[in-house]
Amino acid sequence: MQIKTCSAMALAISVATLQLANAADEVAVEQLARGLADSSQGQSKGFIEDSQLNLLNRNVAINRNFKNNNNAAANAADGFNDGVNTNQGAINEWGHAAMLTYTSGFTQGTVGFGVDAFANGAVRLTGGAGTGGTGGVGGVNVFPGSNHCDDLTGSCQGEDAYGLAGGAVKLRVSETELKVGNLQPNSPVFGYSDLYLMPQHFTGGLVTSNEISGLALQGGHFTSGNAENSTNQDGNLGTTYGQTAFQRADFVGADYSFSDTLSGGLHASKYQDVWQQYYADLYHSLPLGEETALNTSIAYYKTDDSGDATAGEINTDAYSVALALVAGAHSFTFAHQRVNGDTPFDYLGVETGDGKFNPAGSIWLANSSQFADFNAPGEKSYKLQYDLDVASFGLPGLSFMVRYVRGSGADGRAADAEGAYAFYNELEDGQEWERDIQVAYVLQNGPAKDLSFTLRQATYRGNDAMNATNSGADNDEFRLITSYPLDIL
């Protein structure tokens, strides 16, 4: 009788457990369904309904006046710094671009599908032989090169017009998206640049996920790209300073907001047979009053050669620490940046043609400026910057910035003599400074609302050692950028 009682109890417990498990499963399914319904994909209105069509007109004029390029030119003859010629005293380029971008919505359902597409075109307004950036001193490289070259300076004017079209397919589940095609990844270890007329694009795949509140995840695989002055979407990937090509890049990253005042991120990339690079950052804002705060940002890169080490031996640490005191409309920033290692802090580049690589946007150090990156081996640099938002004085849309950066102690004598950075073996006690001034204004209302004007002026000076290797020749540079975005859909 006791055995029967125990058996009955066991059966009852088993049935109750099964019922509880089924109930838990039902709750989990209901929670999952509710979560999917509340997600971005769950709120999708449709492929057409959520579509956007935008047109951006951008006009860019650049003038770079060279003050002393003899040392850079001498080293160019030895292969240290391509594209420098003592007979060319300035670069003068001016162009206009129209960029049409279509972003579809996602189809409705658990899995949504969509497409993105763009069509960009630009015309050269000036920049003739003798003053063109392509192949000229420092290589501004706004336009694709042509065969119209100046016999005296060797400078070639850009093409009269050029264009580029592309796109990507995409799918979304909940808060996770996958895109494949021509993309613009934004990562501290693999990111595109948009500094001139038209932006760079890279060909590959990108996954982004925001399933957990406050946590942003991304990962990518890319095999080629196009520079801002190139229409070749199959351009090689490479490195900016080492000018070393590679076949593919893979990266992952995570950024997390711990609170409203504290956030940080971890990222890693592998450039095939060149390097492995790791990045970490931390951002903190300390309120000091109603309109006053102290903002701190820390960025750190670690780069080591990997695989076949086609760029040679690399073992570099680079970091920056910036403190910004914000008081109402005013912001005062002090930053320190340092590169520890025998090679510079190098980052992603994309081919412009003839094996040359233009910088991309994968340098998130505080002292990277309009002209110089202050990233030579062993270099330490300091920055003072002042920003003003004139809206507080009755002129909304108007802003002002001025900064001064000074670097010293650059020394590349121990760089791998057989590697891509061997030209740094000539660098000892490199010193440089840069002063940047920017004034920007955005129309706040009226028929030309959002039309913006940006004037940038940079003055760069370096000693003989730095002019010959890392940053190039002394110069004064002006950029005038006008942008007008138009929402068509």
Residue pairs with C-beta under 8 A, 6 or more apart in sequence:
35 174
36 42
36 110
36 174
39 174
39 175
40 172
40 174
40 175
41 106
41 110
41 111
41 112
41 172
41 173
41 174
41 175
42 174
44 50
44 105
44 106
44 107
44 108
44 112
44 172
45 105
45 108
46 105
46 106
46 107
46 108
47 104
47 105
47 106
47 107
47 113
47 114
48 104
48 105
49 105
50 104
50 105
50 106
51 102
51 103
51 104
51 105
51 489
52 101
52 102
52 103
52 487
52 489
53 100
53 101
53 102
53 103
53 487
53 488
53 489
54 100
54 101
54 103
54 485
54 486
54 487
54 488
55 98
55 99
55 100
55 101
55 485
55 486
55 488
56 98
56 99
56 101
56 483
56 484
56 485
56 486
57 96
57 97
57 98
57 99
57 483
57 484
57 486
58 96
58 97
58 99
58 197
58 198
58 481
58 482
58 483
58 484
59 94
59 95
59 96
59 97
59 480
59 481
59 482
59 483
60 93
60 94
60 95
60 96
60 97
60 142
60 196
60 197
60 479
60 480
60 481
60 482
61 93
61 94
61 125
61 478
61 479
61 480
61 481
62 91
62 92
62 93
62 94
62 133
62 140
62 142
62 196
62 477
62 478
62 479
63 90
63 91
63 92
63 477
63 478
64 90
64 91
64 92
64 133
64 137
64 138
64 140
64 475
64 476
64 477
64 478
65 89
65 90
65 475
65 476
65 477
66 88
66 89
66 90
66 91
66 137
66 138
66 473
66 474
66 475
67 461
67 473
67 474
67 475
67 476
68 467
68 473
68 474
69 84
69 85
69 86
69 137
69 467
69 472
69 473
69 474
70 86
71 464
71 467
71 468
71 473
72 81
72 84
72 137
72 467
72 468
72 472
72 473
73 84
73 85
73 86
73 473
74 468
75 81
75 84
75 423
75 426
75 468
75 469
76 82
76 83
76 84
76 85
78 423
79 423
80 423
80 426
80 468
80 469
81 423
81 468
81 469
81 472
82 139
82 356
83 135
83 136
83 137
83 138
83 139
83 356
84 137
84 138
84 472
84 473
85 136
85 137
85 153
85 154
85 155
87 152
87 153
87 154
88 130
88 131
88 136
88 137
88 153
88 154
88 155
90 131
90 137
91 131
91 132
91 133
91 136
91 137
91 138
91 140
92 126
92 127
92 131
93 124
93 126
93 127
93 131
93 132
93 133
93 140
93 142
93 143
93 158
94 124
94 125
94 126
94 127
95 122
95 123
95 124
95 125
95 127
95 142
95 143
95 158
95 197
96 122
96 123
96 125
96 197
97 120
97 121
97 122
97 123
97 197
97 198
98 120
98 121
98 122
99 118
99 119
99 120
99 121
99 198
99 199
100 118
100 119
100 120
101 116
101 117
101 118
102 115
102 116
102 117
102 118
103 114
103 116
104 114
104 115
104 116
105 112
105 114
106 112
106 113
106 114
106 170
106 171
106 172
107 113
107 114
110 173
111 171
111 172
111 173
112 171
112 172
112 173
113 169
113 170
113 171
114 169
114 170
114 171
114 172
115 167
115 168
115 169
115 170
116 167
116 168
116 170
116 179
116 181
117 165
117 166
117 167
117 168
118 164
118 165
118 166
118 167
118 182
118 201
119 163
119 164
119 165
120 163
120 164
120 165
120 198
121 161
121 162
121 163
121 164
122 143
122 161
122 162
122 163
122 197
122 198
123 160
123 161
124 143
124 157
124 158
124 159
124 160
124 161
127 133
127 142
127 143
127 157
127 158
128 148
128 157
129 148
129 149
129 150
129 153
129 155
129 156
129 157
130 150
130 152
130 153
130 155
131 155
131 157
132 143
132 155
132 156
132 157
132 158
133 139
133 140
133 141
133 142
133 143
133 155
133 158
134 140
134 141
134 142
134 143
134 144
134 145
134 146
134 155
134 156
134 157
134 158
134 229
135 145
135 149
135 154
135 155
135 156
136 153
136 154
136 155
136 156
137 155
137 472
137 473
138 472
138 473
138 475
139 356
140 196
141 196
141 227
141 228
141 229
141 352
141 358
142 158
142 196
142 197
142 228
142 229
143 157
143 158
143 159
143 162
143 197
143 229
144 158
144 159
144 162
144 229
144 230
144 231
144 352
144 353
145 156
145 158
145 159
145 229
145 352
145 353
146 156
146 157
146 158
146 159
147 156
148 156
148 157
149 155
149 156
149 157
150 156
158 229
162 231
163 231
164 198
164 201
164 226
164 231
164 233
166 181
166 182
166 201
166 233
167 181
167 182
168 179
168 180
168 181
168 182
168 183
169 179
169 180
169 181
170 177
170 178
170 179
170 180
171 177
171 178
172 178
174 211
175 209
175 210
175 211
176 207
176 208
176 209
176 210
176 211
177 207
177 208
177 209
178 205
178 206
178 207
179 205
179 206
179 207
180 204
180 205
180 206
181 203
182 201
182 202
182 203
182 233
183 201
183 202
183 203
183 204
183 205
183 206
183 220
183 222
184 192
184 194
184 199
184 200
184 201
184 202
185 191
185 192
185 202
185 206
185 218
185 220
185 222
185 251
186 192
186 361
187 218
187 220
187 251
187 253
187 267
187 269
187 362
188 253
188 265
188 267
188 279
188 281
188 299
188 301
188 362
188 364
189 251
189 253
189 267
189 268
189 269
189 277
189 278
189 279
189 348
189 362
190 202
190 220
190 222
190 249
190 251
190 269
190 348
190 360
190 362
191 348
191 360
191 361
191 362
192 199
192 200
192 201
192 202
192 225
192 360
192 361
193 199
193 200
193 228
193 358
193 359
193 360
193 361
194 200
194 228
194 361
195 228
196 228
196 229
197 228
198 228
199 228
200 225
200 226
200 227
200 228
200 350
200 358
200 360
200 361
201 225
201 226
201 233
202 222
202 224
202 225
202 237
202 350
203 222
203 223
203 224
203 225
203 233
203 234
204 220
204 221
204 222
204 223
204 224
205 220
205 221
205 222
206 218
206 219
206 220
207 217
207 218
207 219
207 220
208 216
208 217
208 218
209 216
209 217
209 218
210 216
210 217
214 256
214 257
214 258
215 254
215 255
215 256
215 257
216 254
216 255
216 256
217 252
217 253
217 254
218 252
218 253
218 254
219 250
219 251
219 252
219 253
220 249
220 250
220 251
221 248
221 249
221 250
222 237
222 248
222 249
223 237
223 247
223 248
223 249
224 233
224 234
224 235
224 236
224 237
225 233
225 235
225 237
225 350
225 351
225 360
226 232
226 233
226 235
226 350
227 235
227 350
227 351
227 352
227 357
227 358
228 358
229 352
229 358
230 350
230 351
230 352
230 353
232 351
232 353
235 350
235 351
235 352
235 353
236 245
236 246
236 247
236 350
236 351
236 357
237 245
237 246
237 247
237 248
237 249
237 271
237 348
237 349
237 350
237 351
238 244
238 245
238 246
238 348
238 349
238 350
238 351
238 357
239 246
239 271
239 274
239 311
239 346
239 347
239 348
239 349
239 357
239 420
240 346
240 347
240 348
240 349
240 357
240 358
240 359
240 360
241 344
241 346
241 375
241 421
241 470
242 274
242 311
242 312
242 343
242 346
242 419
242 420
242 421
243 349
243 355
243 356
243 357
243 420
244 274
244 310
244 311
244 420
245 351
245 355
245 357
246 271
246 272
246 273
246 274
246 310
247 272
247 273
248 272
249 269
249 270
249 271
249 272
249 348
250 269
250 270
251 267
251 268
251 269
251 270
252 267
252 268
252 269
253 265
253 266
253 267
253 268
253 279
254 265
254 266
254 267
255 263
255 264
255 265
256 263
256 264
256 265
257 263
258 264
261 284
261 285
261 286
261 287
262 282
262 283
262 284
262 285
263 282
263 283
264 280
264 281
264 282
264 283
265 279
265 280
265 281
266 278
266 279
266 280
267 278
267 279
267 280
268 276
268 277
268 278
268 279
269 276
269 277
270 276
270 277
270 306
271 277
271 306
271 348
272 307
273 306
273 307
273 308
273 309
273 310
274 305
274 306
274 307
274 309
274 310
274 311
275 303
275 304
275 305
275 306
275 311
275 314
276 303
276 304
276 306
277 301
277 302
277 303
277 304
278 301
278 302
278 303
279 299
279 300
279 301
279 302
279 364
280 299
280 300
281 297
281 298
281 299
281 300
281 364
282 296
282 297
282 298
283 295
283 296
283 297
283 298
284 295
284 296
284 297
285 293
285 294
285 295
285 296
286 293
286 294
286 295
286 296
287 293
288 294
291 326
291 327
291 328
292 325
292 326
292 327
292 328
293 325
293 326
294 323
294 324
294 325
294 326
295 323
295 324
295 325
295 326
296 321
296 322
296 323
296 324
297 320
297 321
297 322
297 324
297 366
298 319
298 320
298 321
298 322
299 319
299 320
299 364
299 365
299 366
300 317
300 318
300 319
301 316
301 317
301 318
301 319
301 345
301 365
302 316
302 317
303 314
303 315
303 316
303 317
303 318
303 341
303 345
303 346
304 314
304 315
304 316
305 311
305 312
305 313
305 314
305 315
309 419
310 420
311 346
311 419
311 420
311 421
312 343
312 415
312 416
312 418
312 419
312 420
312 421
312 422
313 342
313 343
313 416
313 419
314 341
314 343
314 346
314 419
314 421
315 341
315 342
315 343
316 339
316 340
316 341
316 342
316 343
316 344
316 345
316 346
316 377
317 339
317 340
317 341
318 337
318 338
318 339
318 340
318 341
318 345
318 365
318 375
319 337
319 338
319 365
320 335
320 336
320 337
320 338
320 365
320 366
320 367
321 335
321 336
321 337
321 366
322 333
322 334
322 335
322 336
322 366
322 383
323 333
323 334
323 335
324 331
324 332
324 333
325 331
325 332
325 333
328 392
329 388
329 389
329 390
329 391
329 392
329 393
330 386
330 387
330 388
331 385
331 386
331 387
331 388
332 384
332 385
332 386
333 383
333 384
333 385
333 386
333 387
333 403
334 382
334 383
334 384
334 385
335 366
335 367
335 382
335 383
335 385
336 366
336 380
336 381
336 382
336 383
337 365
337 366
337 367
337 374
337 380
337 381
337 382
337 383
337 407
338 379
338 380
338 381
339 345
339 375
339 376
339 377
339 378
339 379
339 380
340 378
341 377
341 378
342 377
342 378
342 412
342 414
342 415
342 416
342 421
342 424
343 377
343 412
343 415
343 416
343 419
343 421
343 424
344 375
344 376
344 377
344 379
344 412
344 421
344 424
344 470
345 363
345 365
345 373
345 375
346 375
346 421
347 359
347 360
347 362
347 363
348 359
348 360
348 361
348 362
349 357
349 358
349 359
349 360
350 357
350 358
350 360
351 357
351 358
352 358
363 373
363 375
365 373
365 374
365 375
366 383
367 373
367 374
367 381
367 382
367 383
367 405
367 407
368 374
368 375
369 403
369 405
369 434
369 436
369 458
370 434
370 436
370 456
370 458
370 477
370 479
371 434
371 458
371 460
371 471
371 475
371 477
372 405
372 407
372 432
372 434
372 460
372 462
372 470
372 471
373 471
374 381
374 405
374 407
374 432
374 434
375 470
376 407
376 410
376 412
376 424
376 427
376 430
376 466
376 469
376 470
376 471
377 410
377 411
377 412
377 414
377 415
377 421
377 424
377 427
378 409
378 410
378 411
378 412
379 407
379 408
379 409
379 410
379 430
379 470
380 407
380 408
380 409
381 405
381 406
381 407
381 408
382 405
382 406
383 403
383 404
383 405
384 403
384 404
385 401
385 402
385 403
385 404
386 401
386 402
386 403
387 399
387 400
387 401
388 399
388 400
388 401
389 399
390 396
390 398
390 399
390 400
391 397
391 398
396 444
397 441
397 442
397 443
397 444
398 439
398 440
398 441
399 438
399 439
399 440
399 441
400 438
400 439
400 440
401 436
401 437
401 438
401 439
402 435
402 436
402 437
402 438
403 435
403 436
404 433
404 434
404 435
405 433
405 434
405 435
406 431
406 432
406 433
407 430
407 431
407 432
407 433
407 466
408 429
408 430
408 431
408 432
409 429
409 430
409 431
410 427
410 429
410 430
410 431
410 432
410 465
410 466
410 470
411 427
411 428
411 429
411 430
412 421
412 423
412 424
412 425
412 426
412 427
412 428
412 430
412 469
413 424
413 425
413 427
413 428
415 421
415 422
415 424
415 425
416 422
417 425
423 469
424 469
424 470
426 465
426 468
426 469
427 465
427 466
427 468
427 469
427 470
428 465
429 463
429 465
430 462
430 463
430 465
430 466
430 469
430 470
431 462
431 463
431 465
431 466
432 460
432 461
432 462
432 463
432 466
432 470
432 471
433 460
433 461
433 462
434 458
434 459
434 460
434 461
435 458
435 459
436 456
436 457
436 458
437 456
437 457
437 458
438 454
438 455
438 456
438 457
439 454
439 455
440 452
440 453
440 454
440 455
441 452
441 453
442 450
442 451
442 452
443 449
443 450
443 451
443 452
448 484
450 484
450 485
451 482
451 483
451 484
452 481
452 482
452 483
452 484
453 480
453 481
453 482
454 479
454 480
454 481
454 482
454 483
455 478
455 479
455 480
455 481
456 477
456 478
456 479
456 480
456 481
457 476
457 477
457 478
457 479
458 476
458 477
459 475
459 476
459 477
460 471
460 474
460 475
460 476
460 477
461 474
462 470
462 471
462 474
467 473
467 474
